[in-house]
């Protein structure tokens, strides 16, 4: 398990980007807080592999109802990552399994990417 964030730091529909190792390479994921529910995905468009966010921690469209790819405008359902509009229609984002312990959110799998002091390193958007 690896720590992602403290959920008390995220308001409803806030997103948080995080870096992790998938066992083979360093990767970037993000979490969307939906009140009592959170979902996490890799920060990779299924069409091009490009990062989805248009600014750090900014993954949602203007109405904050869907995840939007900054590169070509594809839209994804927050709940399951399925593409609803765009060149990757019907494909989905790669989900990252999470676990909540009290108000802390963890990702299952390999260890997080850490800095020299052992703290988690947050991913950076384009």
Buried (B, 14 or more C-beta within 10 A) or exposed (E): BBBBBEBEEBEEBBBBBBBBBEEEEEBBBBBBBBEEEBBBBBBBBBBEEBBBBBEEBBBBBEEEEBBBBBBEEBBBBBEEBBBEBBBBEEBBBBEBEBEEEEEBBBBEBBEBBEEEEEEBBBBEBE
